[in-house]
Amino acid sequence: DGEDVDVNAERLALLQGLGEKAPESIRPFALKCAPGAVKVWELVEKLIPMLTLAYAKCIELYEKLKPYHPDDLVPCFLGLAMCFFGGEFPMCIATVVAIKVTGSGKAIKGSVTAIWSEAEKVINEEIKDEKDHEGEEIKPHELLTRKAIVALKVMDPAALSTSM
C-alpha cells in the first residue's frame, strides 16, 4: 500500500503539472479534477486485467458453445438482462427494436469488433514495450508520453474513425 501511495502521489504531481500547463480558462478545473483523475486512473489500471480475463473467458465459452448456435440465443440473453434494468426496461426494448428495424446491428457489431481489435493491438504492443523497458526507472510523465506514442504508432486512425 505504501507503494500505491507513492505511485498515486507521482500521478497527482504529473496531472497537476499538466493542469498548470492547461489554458488559463480551464486551468482551475483541471487542477480540481486531478485528485479524482488519479482515482479513476487507479481504477482503470485495476480493471483492465480483469476485463481482459473476462473477455478471454467469454471467447472461450463462446467457442465451446459454438456447435449449439449461441447466436440464436442472444435475444434470450438480452431479454434476461433487460429484466434487471427496472424502470429502464421500455427504453431497452425500444433500443433493441430500433436496432432491428434500422438493420444497424451488423454495423454496430462491426464497429465494436474493430474498436476491440485496435484495443488488443495497443494492449499487446504495450506488453511488449513493458518487457523491453523492464526495470528502467522512468518519470511518470515520460512513461505516459512513451505509452501514448506506442499506442499512436499501433492504432489505425482510419479504422477507429470509421468505427466511431
C-alpha angles and dihedrals in degrees: 000000000000088000091051089053091052092048092047091048089053091048091049091050090049094050092045089050090052089046090055089055092050120109114279093249094060101027096100091050093047090051093048091049095050098089092048091046089055089055091048090047090052092047094049090047090055095043099050096072091045093049091046090051092046090050091050091050091049091052090048091050091046091053091051091049095044095099088059094054100244090185088073089057096054093096089053092051091045090051091050091049091049090057088070096053096081112192092010091065096102091048091052091051091048090051093051092046091048091052091049095045094049093042091228096132094097091047091051092048091048092049094048090047092050093048091048091048090054090047091052090051090052093046092050092047091047090053090051090047092051091051090049092051098035113149095014118135108227134167115249095245091050090049091050091049092048093049091048091051091049091050093047092049093052102040122088105225093196092055092048093045092050091047094052 
